[in-house]
Amino acid sequence: MTTLQTLLITVGLWLARRGGWTPTEACALPHLPHDDQIALAKAIVRDIDARFPQMPGPAKAREALRALLNLRPEAATRDLNLLIELALH
């Protein structure tokens, strides 16, 4: 960042604080899934990869998401997608 940008950000934050804005605290809750959930996702990804070797990657991800949704219907789709991404790495 340039000096002018830094100065403008500093002045903007100062004005916001003068107007009553307070910065929010960082969330202390852990948002990463537990190891047992990642292990389940890894098992599902390995199973789908073994059963459908010719299927392209996005289709395998959809199958893994479908399987996880069947096992955990209360979970949000974005959380299950995160599990799949963590299982791939």
MMTF fields as JSON, N, C-alpha, C and O atoms, coordinates in Angstrom:
{
  "mmtfVersion": "1.0.0",
  "mmtfProducer": "UNKNOWN",
  "numBonds": 355,
  "numAtoms": 356,
  "numGroups": 89,
  "numChains": 1,
  "numModels": 1,
  "chainsPerModel": [1],
  "groupsPerChain": [89],
  "chainIdList": ["A"],
  "bondAtomList": [4, 2, 8, 6, 12, 10, 16, 14, 20, 18, 24, 22, 28, 26, 32, 30, 36, 34, 40, 38, 44, 42, 48, 46, 52, 50, 56, 54, 60, 58, 64, 62, 68, 66, 72, 70, 76, 74, 80, 78, 84, 82, 88, 86, 92, 90, 96, 94, 100, 98, 104, 102, 108, 106, 112, 110, 116, 114, 120, 118, 124, 122, 128, 126, 132, 130, 136, 134, 140, 138, 144, 142, 148, 146, 152, 150, 156, 154, 160, 158, 164, 162, 168, 166, 172, 170, 176, 174, 180, 178, 184, 182, 188, 186, 192, 190, 196, 194, 200, 198, 204, 202, 208, 206, 212, 210, 216, 214, 220, 218, 224, 222, 228, 226, 232, 230, 236, 234, 240, 238, 244, 242, 248, 246, 252, 250, 256, 254, 260, 258, 264, 262, 268, 266, 272, 270, 276, 274, 280, 278, 284, 282, 288, 286, 292, 290, 296, 294, 300, 298, 304, 302, 308, 306, 312, 310, 316, 314, 320, 318, 324, 322, 328, 326, 332, 330, 336, 334, 340, 338, 344, 342, 348, 346, 352, 350],
  "bondOrderList": [1, 1, 1, 1, 1, 1, 1, 1, 1, 1, 1, 1, 1, 1, 1, 1, 1, 1, 1, 1, 1, 1, 1, 1, 1, 1, 1, 1, 1, 1, 1, 1, 1, 1, 1, 1, 1, 1, 1, 1, 1, 1, 1, 1, 1, 1, 1, 1, 1, 1, 1, 1, 1, 1, 1, 1, 1, 1, 1, 1, 1, 1, 1, 1, 1, 1, 1, 1, 1, 1, 1, 1, 1, 1, 1, 1, 1, 1, 1, 1, 1, 1, 1, 1, 1, 1, 1, 1],
  "groupList": [{"groupName": "MET", "atomNameList": ["N", "CA", "C", "O"], "elementList": ["N", "C", "C", "O"], "formalChargeList": [0, 0, 0, 0], "bondAtomList": [1, 0, 2, 1, 3, 2], "bondOrderList": [1, 1, 2], "singleLetterCode": "M", "chemCompType": "L-PEPTIDE LINKING"}, {"groupName": "THR", "atomNameList": ["N", "CA", "C", "O"], "elementList": ["N", "C", "C", "O"], "formalChargeList": [0, 0, 0, 0], "bondAtomList": [1, 0, 2, 1, 3, 2], "bondOrderList": [1, 1, 2], "singleLetterCode": "T", "chemCompType": "L-PEPTIDE LINKING"}, {"groupName": "LEU", "atomNameList": ["N", "CA", "C", "O"], "elementList": ["N", "C", "C", "O"], "formalChargeList": [0, 0, 0, 0], "bondAtomList": [1, 0, 2, 1, 3, 2], "bondOrderList": [1, 1, 2], "singleLetterCode": "L", "chemCompType": "L-PEPTIDE LINKING"}, {"groupName": "GLN", "atomNameList": ["N", "CA", "C", "O"], "elementList": ["N", "C", "C", "O"], "formalChargeList": [0, 0, 0, 0], "bondAtomList": [1, 0, 2, 1, 3, 2], "bondOrderList": [1, 1, 2], "singleLetterCode": "Q", "chemCompType": "L-PEPTIDE LINKING"}, {"groupName": "ILE", "atomNameList": ["N", "CA", "C", "O"], "elementList": ["N", "C", "C", "O"], "formalChargeList": [0, 0, 0, 0], "bondAtomList": [1, 0, 2, 1, 3, 2], "bondOrderList": [1, 1, 2], "singleLetterCode": "I", "chemCompType": "L-PEPTIDE LINKING"}, {"groupName": "VAL", "atomNameList": ["N", "CA", "C", "O"], "elementList": ["N", "C", "C", "O"], "formalChargeList": [0, 0, 0, 0], "bondAtomList": [1, 0, 2, 1, 3, 2], "bondOrderList": [1, 1, 2], "singleLetterCode": "V", "chemCompType": "L-PEPTIDE LINKING"}, {"groupName": "GLY", "atomNameList": ["N", "CA", "C", "O"], "elementList": ["N", "C", "C", "O"], "formalChargeList": [0, 0, 0, 0], "bondAtomList": [1, 0, 2, 1, 3, 2], "bondOrderList": [1, 1, 2], "singleLetterCode": "G", "chemCompType": "PEPTIDE LINKING"}, {"groupName": "TRP", "atomNameList": ["N", "CA", "C", "O"], "elementList": ["N", "C", "C", "O"], "formalChargeList": [0, 0, 0, 0], "bondAtomList": [1, 0, 2, 1, 3, 2], "bondOrderList": [1, 1, 2], "singleLetterCode": "W", "chemCompType": "L-PEPTIDE LINKING"}, {"groupName": "ALA", "atomNameList": ["N", "CA", "C", "O"], "elementList": ["N", "C", "C", "O"], "formalChargeList": [0, 0, 0, 0], "bondAtomList": [1, 0, 2, 1, 3, 2], "bondOrderList": [1, 1, 2], "singleLetterCode": "A", "chemCompType": "L-PEPTIDE LINKING"}, {"groupName": "ARG", "atomNameList": ["N", "CA", "C", "O"], "elementList": ["N", "C", "C", "O"], "formalChargeList": [0, 0, 0, 0], "bondAtomList": [1, 0, 2, 1, 3, 2], "bondOrderList": [1, 1, 2], "singleLetterCode": "R", "chemCompType": "L-PEPTIDE LINKING"}, {"groupName": "PRO", "atomNameList": ["N", "CA", "C", "O"], "elementList": ["N", "C", "C", "O"], "formalChargeList": [0, 0, 0, 0], "bondAtomList": [1, 0, 2, 1, 3, 2], "bondOrderList": [1, 1, 2], "singleLetterCode": "P", "chemCompType": "L-PEPTIDE LINKING"}, {"groupName": "GLU", "atomNameList": ["N", "CA", "C", "O"], "elementList": ["N", "C", "C", "O"], "formalChargeList": [0, 0, 0, 0], "bondAtomList": [1, 0, 2, 1, 3, 2], "bondOrderList": [1, 1, 2], "singleLetterCode": "E", "chemCompType": "L-PEPTIDE LINKING"}, {"groupName": "CYS", "atomNameList": ["N", "CA", "C", "O"], "elementList": ["N", "C", "C", "O"], "formalChargeList": [0, 0, 0, 0], "bondAtomList": [1, 0, 2, 1, 3, 2], "bondOrderList": [1, 1, 2], "singleLetterCode": "C", "chemCompType": "L-PEPTIDE LINKING"}, {"groupName": "HIS", "atomNameList": ["N", "CA", "C", "O"], "elementList": ["N", "C", "C", "O"], "formalChargeList": [0, 0, 0, 0], "bondAtomList": [1, 0, 2, 1, 3, 2], "bondOrderList": [1, 1, 2], "singleLetterCode": "H", "chemCompType": "L-PEPTIDE LINKING"}, {"groupName": "ASP", "atomNameList": ["N", "CA", "C", "O"], "elementList": ["N", "C", "C", "O"], "formalChargeList": [0, 0, 0, 0], "bondAtomList": [1, 0, 2, 1, 3, 2], "bondOrderList": [1, 1, 2], "singleLetterCode": "D", "chemCompType": "L-PEPTIDE LINKING"}, {"groupName": "LYS", "atomNameList": ["N", "CA", "C", "O"], "elementList": ["N", "C", "C", "O"], "formalChargeList": [0, 0, 0, 0], "bondAtomList": [1, 0, 2, 1, 3, 2], "bondOrderList": [1, 1, 2], "singleLetterCode": "K", "chemCompType": "L-PEPTIDE LINKING"}, {"groupName": "PHE", "atomNameList": ["N", "CA", "C", "O"], "elementList": ["N", "C", "C", "O"], "formalChargeList": [0, 0, 0, 0], "bondAtomList": [1, 0, 2, 1, 3, 2], "bondOrderList": [1, 1, 2], "singleLetterCode": "F", "chemCompType": "L-PEPTIDE LINKING"}, {"groupName": "ASN", "atomNameList": ["N", "CA", "C", "O"], "elementList": ["N", "C", "C", "O"], "formalChargeList": [0, 0, 0, 0], "bondAtomList": [1, 0, 2, 1, 3, 2], "bondOrderList": [1, 1, 2], "singleLetterCode": "N", "chemCompType": "L-PEPTIDE LINKING"}],
  "groupTypeList": [0, 1, 1, 2, 3, 1, 2, 2, 4, 1, 5, 6, 2, 7, 2, 8, 9, 9, 6, 6, 7, 1, 10, 1, 11, 8, 12, 8, 2, 10, 13, 2, 10, 13, 14, 14, 3, 4, 8, 2, 8, 15, 8, 4, 5, 9, 14, 4, 14, 8, 9, 16, 10, 3, 0, 10, 6, 10, 8, 15, 8, 9, 11, 8, 2, 9, 8, 2, 2, 17, 2, 9, 10, 11, 8, 8, 1, 9, 14, 2, 17, 2, 2, 4, 11, 2, 8, 2, 13],
  "groupIdList": [1, 2, 3, 4, 5, 6, 7, 8, 9, 10, 11, 12, 13, 14, 15, 16, 17, 18, 19, 20, 21, 22, 23, 24, 25, 26, 27, 28, 29, 30, 31, 32, 33, 34, 35, 36, 37, 38, 39, 40, 41, 42, 43, 44, 45, 46, 47, 48, 49, 50, 51, 52, 53, 54, 55, 56, 57, 58, 59, 60, 61, 62, 63, 64, 65, 66, 67, 68, 69, 70, 71, 72, 73, 74, 75, 76, 77, 78, 79, 80, 81, 82, 83, 84, 85, 86, 87, 88, 89],
  "secStructList": [7, 7, 2, 2, 2, 2, 2, 2, 2, 2, 2, 2, 2, 2, 2, 2, 2, 2, 6, 6, 7, 7, 7, 7, 7, 7, 7, 7, 1, 7, 7, 1, 7, 7, 2, 2, 2, 2, 2, 2, 2, 2, 2, 2, 2, 2, 2, 2, 2, 2, 2, 7, 6, 6, 1, 7, 2, 2, 2, 2, 2, 2, 2, 2, 2, 2, 2, 2, 2, 2, 2, 7, 6, 6, 1, 7, 2, 2, 2, 2, 2, 2, 2, 2, 2, 2, 2, 2, 7],
  "xCoordList": [0.833, 0.0, 0.882, 1.983, 0.364, 1.106, 0.852, -0.047, 1.647, 1.509, 0.169, -0.452, -0.281, -1.569, -2.717, -3.634, -2.676, -3.723, -3.737, -4.801, -2.565, -2.475, -3.035, -3.751, -2.711, -3.212, -4.735, -5.405, -5.285, -6.739, -7.445, -8.503, -6.88, -7.47, -7.443, -8.421, -6.328, -6.203, -7.226, -7.887, -7.359, -8.328, -9.752, -10.591, -10.029, -11.358, -11.729, -12.856, -10.781, -11.048, -11.217, -12.045, -10.44, -10.576, -11.965, -12.619, -12.41, -13.745, -14.833, -15.818, -14.654, -15.649, -15.727, -16.821, -14.584, -14.581, -15.229, -15.944, -14.979, -15.608, -17.122, -17.864, -17.577, -19.006, -19.675, -20.889, -18.909, -19.51, -19.202, -19.638, -18.468, -18.139, -17.074, -16.118, -17.255, -16.225, -15.857, -16.737, -14.584, -14.189, -14.691, -14.722, -15.076, -15.578, -14.412, -13.336, -14.641, -13.622, -13.571, -14.57, -12.405, -12.256, -13.024, -13.073, -13.612, -14.395, -13.453, -12.463, -13.763, -12.91, -13.33, -12.634, -14.449, -14.918, -14.087, -13.773, -13.734, -13.031, -14.023, -15.045, -13.734, -14.656, -14.214, -14.942, -13.041, -12.61, -13.281, -13.498, -13.608, -14.262, -13.314, -12.094, -13.905, -13.129, -12.443, -12.83, -11.428, -10.648, -11.485, -11.244, -12.475, -13.296, -14.17, -14.451, -14.605, -15.378, -14.5, -14.942, -13.26, -12.34, -12.012, -11.912, -11.844, -11.559, -12.722, -12.505, -13.956, -15.13, -15.149, -15.413, -14.868, -14.845, -13.738, -13.932, -12.578, -11.484, -11.892, -11.59, -12.579, -13.033, -14.036, -13.989, -14.93, -15.924, -15.244, -15.561, -14.309, -13.608, -12.807, -12.804, -12.122, -11.356, -12.277, -11.948, -13.428, -14.378, -14.915, -14.991, -15.282, -15.808, -14.725, -14.989, -13.512, -12.401, -12.127, -11.796, -12.263, -12.024, -13.165, -12.926, -14.4, -15.546, -15.72, -16.207, -15.329, -15.537, -14.221, -14.061, -13.274, -11.967, -12.025, -11.184, -12.984, -13.053, -13.868, -13.875, -14.551, -15.405, -14.539, -13.54, -14.913, -14.14, -14.265, -15.192, -13.321, -13.237, -14.484, -14.918, -15.094, -16.299, -17.455, -18.236, -17.564, -18.627, -18.357, -19.287, -17.087, -16.731, -17.039, -17.507, -16.776, -17.068, -18.568, -18.987, -19.384, -20.834, -21.295, -22.183, -20.683, -21.032, -20.638, -21.383, -19.463, -19.023, -19.955, -20.295, -20.361, -21.291, -22.63, -23.224, -23.105, -24.371, -24.27, -25.187, -23.146, -22.971, -22.906, -23.491, -22.205, -22.116, -23.467, -23.81, -24.229, -25.565, -26.49, -27.353, -26.314, -27.125, -26.764, -27.63, -25.478, -25.037, -25.31, -25.617, -25.204, -25.384, -26.336, -25.884, -27.637, -28.576, -28.734, -29.188, -28.371, -28.521, -27.381, -27.492, -26.29, -25.116, -25.331, -26.063, -24.677, -24.745, -23.897, -22.885, -24.315, -23.601, -22.181, -21.254, -22.001, -20.655, -19.725, -18.532, -20.246, -19.422, -19.006, -17.87, -19.919, -19.594, -18.617, -17.748, -18.752, -17.782, -16.397, -15.396, -16.331, -15.057, -14.454, -13.249, -15.286, -14.796, -14.207, -13.168, -14.862, -14.359, -13.023, -12.094, -12.914, -11.647, -10.529, -9.403, -10.832, -9.828, -9.438, -8.291, -10.387, -10.084, -9.168, -8.421, -9.23, -8.397, -6.95, -6.074, -6.688, -5.331, -4.612, -3.46],
  "yCoordList": [-1.171, 0.0, 1.239, 1.262, 2.227, 3.484, 4.257, 3.932, 5.264, 6.093, 6.805, 6.945, 7.255, 7.949, 7.013, 7.408, 5.776, 4.816, 4.533, 4.484, 4.349, 4.105, 5.276, 5.087, 6.476, 7.672, 7.753, 8.058, 7.485, 7.536, 6.468, 6.735, 5.276, 4.219, 4.617, 4.418, 5.175, 5.6, 6.675, 6.604, 7.67, 8.741, 8.186, 8.582, 7.274, 6.681, 5.897, 5.992, 5.12, 4.375, 5.298, 5.044, 6.362, 7.332, 7.971, 8.111, 8.358, 8.946, 7.946, 8.313, 6.696, 5.682, 5.5, 5.373, 5.486, 5.356, 6.572, 6.439, 7.745, 8.964, 8.913, 9.493, 8.225, 8.099, 6.989, 6.809, 6.236, 5.214, 3.787, 2.852, 3.598, 2.237, 1.653, 2.33, 0.389, -0.315, -1.584, -2.288, -1.879, -3.099, -4.334, -4.368, -5.332, -6.562, -7.446, -7.403, -8.233, -9.162, -10.366, -10.735, -10.964, -12.172, -13.311, -13.411, -14.149, -15.272, -16.317, -16.699, -16.766, -17.731, -19.173, -20.101, -19.376, -20.732, -21.396, -20.763, -22.648, -23.345, -23.72, -24.346, -23.349, -23.615, -24.763, -25.168, -25.279, -26.419, -27.684, -27.827, -28.597, -29.836, -30.711, -30.549, -31.618, -32.536, -33.586, -33.807, -34.226, -35.215, -36.407, -36.963, -36.813, -37.95, -37.623, -38.503, -36.366, -35.958, -35.947, -36.346, -35.49, -35.483, -36.912, -37.204, -37.808, -39.215, -39.84, -40.605, -39.523, -40.021, -39.501, -40.253, -38.21, -37.631, -38.26, -38.498, -38.532, -39.181, -40.573, -40.972, -41.315, -42.653, -42.591, -43.417, -41.627, -41.484, -41.09, -41.638, -40.142, -39.706, -40.861, -41.04, -41.652, -42.802, -43.835, -44.405, -44.077, -45.052, -44.606, -45.41, -43.359, -42.86, -42.858, -43.17, -42.509, -42.523, -43.939, -44.13, -44.933, -46.319, -46.863, -47.62, -46.478, -46.996, -46.341, -46.978, -45.078, -44.341, -43.729, -42.509, -44.55, -43.985, -43.094, -42.208, -43.302, -42.521, -41.242, -40.403, -41.084, -39.919, -38.673, -38.747, -37.534, -36.311, -35.842, -36.229, -35.009, -34.553, -33.879, -34.223, -32.917, -32.274, -33.251, -33.091, -34.24, -35.233, -36.088, -36.459, -36.402, -37.148, -36.314, -36.845, -35.013, -34.137, -34.093, -34.072, -34.078, -34.093, -35.398, -35.396, -36.521, -37.811, -37.852, -38.365, -37.31, -37.271, -36.378, -36.715, -35.263, -34.375, -35.061, -34.927, -35.789, -36.517, -37.549, -37.685, -38.278, -39.29, -38.644, -39.159, -37.531, -36.845, -36.255, -36.25, -35.762, -35.244, -36.353, -36.12, -37.561, -38.689, -39.067, -39.468, -38.937, -39.285, -38.175, -38.452, -36.934, -35.788, -34.781, -33.735, -35.062, -34.155, -32.808, -31.847, -32.716, -31.45, -30.479, -29.291, -30.972, -30.133, -29.221, -29.551, -28.074, -27.136, -27.657, -28.325, -27.347, -27.812, -27.26, -27.964, -26.009, -25.427, -26.122, -26.25, -26.579, -27.312, -28.665, -29.101, -29.317, -30.609, -30.435, -31.281, -29.348, -29.071, -28.828, -29.24, -28.154, -27.96, -29.298, -29.505, -30.206, -31.532, -32.249, -32.899, -32.135, -32.788, -32.176, -32.903, -30.868, -30.204, -30.61, -30.854, -30.684, -31.108, -32.56, -32.932, -33.394, -34.793, -34.969, -35.943, -34.041, -34.147, -33.734, -34.066, -33.025, -32.525, -33.319, -33.02],
  "zCoordList": [0.0, 0.0, 0.0, 0.55, -0.618, -0.642, 0.644, 1.42, 0.845, 2.038, 2.049, 3.103, 0.889, 0.817, 1.177, 1.898, 0.68, 1.015, 2.518, 3.136, 3.094, 4.531, 5.316, 6.298, 4.888, 5.557, 5.455, 6.442, 4.272, 4.09, 4.928, 5.497, 5.008, 5.825, 7.296, 8.016, 7.739, 9.131, 9.466, 10.502, 8.596, 8.825, 8.788, 9.597, 7.855, 7.757, 9.002, 9.489, 9.521, 10.748, 11.942, 12.817, 11.981, 13.062, 13.027, 14.06, 11.82, 11.688, 12.08, 12.72, 11.698, 12.046, 13.553, 14.103, 14.229, 15.687, 16.344, 17.336, 15.793, 16.324, 16.142, 16.935, 15.106, 14.841, 15.636, 15.534, 16.427, 17.262, 16.858, 17.529, 15.787, 15.357, 16.27, 16.647, 16.618, 17.386, 16.632, 16.137, 16.54, 15.835, 16.57, 17.8, 15.816, 16.416, 16.834, 16.237, 17.851, 18.324, 17.394, 16.775, 17.307, 16.503, 17.161, 18.387, 16.355, 16.865, 17.464, 16.84, 18.654, 19.34, 19.07, 19.483, 18.387, 18.135, 17.041, 16.033, 17.227, 16.143, 15.05, 15.327, 13.835, 12.739, 11.848, 10.942, 12.102, 11.301, 11.823, 13.027, 10.917, 11.346, 12.185, 12.15, 12.918, 13.746, 12.881, 11.734, 13.437, 12.708, 12.266, 11.194, 13.08, 12.69, 11.486, 10.673, 11.359, 10.189, 8.94, 7.863, 9.087, 7.955, 7.541, 6.349, 8.522, 8.206, 7.445, 6.506, 7.841, 7.126, 5.692, 4.755, 5.528, 4.179, 3.34, 2.148, 3.943, 3.204, 2.745, 1.621, 3.612, 3.239, 2.09, 1.178, 2.133, 1.065, -0.243, -1.299, -0.175, -1.389, -1.986, -3.204, -1.141, -1.643, -2.284, -3.325, -1.662, -2.194, -3.549, -4.477, -3.67, -4.943, -6.007, -7.168, -5.617, -6.568, -7.066, -8.237, -6.189, -6.589, -7.451, -8.391, -7.133, -7.888, -9.25, -10.183, -9.377, -10.626, -11.112, -11.06, -11.584, -11.971, -13.214, -13.365, -14.095, -15.33, -15.178, -16.079, -14.053, -13.836, -13.597, -12.882, -14.188, -13.942, -12.488, -11.776, -12.068, -10.693, -10.15, -9.05, -10.88, -10.342, -10.128, -9.19, -10.975, -10.799, -9.567, -8.851, -9.319, -8.105, -6.863, -5.857, -6.934, -5.797, -5.528, -4.371, -6.589, -6.406, -5.759, -4.906, -6.174, -5.579, -4.108, -3.273, -3.795, -2.4, -1.579, -0.445, -2.136, -1.451, -1.226, -0.156, -2.218, -2.074, -0.956, -0.146, -0.914, 0.127, 1.514, 2.466, 1.627, 2.919, 3.324, 4.506, 2.358, 2.665, 3.146, 3.993, 2.61, 3.077, 4.51, 5.287, 4.86, 6.212, 7.216, 8.375, 6.79, 7.686, 7.048, 6.581, 7.012, 6.347, 7.047, 6.425, 8.317, 9.04, 8.754, 9.054, 8.179, 7.941, 6.737, 5.804, 6.783, 5.661, 4.505, 4.716, 3.303, 2.117, 2.081, 1.68, 2.495, 2.454, 3.431, 3.155, 4.578, 5.526, 4.954, 5.141, 4.267, 3.661, 2.502, 2.291, 1.755, 0.695, 1.276, 0.69, 2.435, 3.113, 3.522, 3.383, 4.027, 4.384, 3.183, 3.294, 2.04, 0.831, 0.429, 0.076, 0.478, 0.129, 1.082, 0.648, 2.38, 3.347, 3.147, 3.395, 2.697, 2.455, 1.239, 1.155, 0.321, -0.89, -0.647, -1.446, 0.428, 0.677, 1.691, 2.007]
}
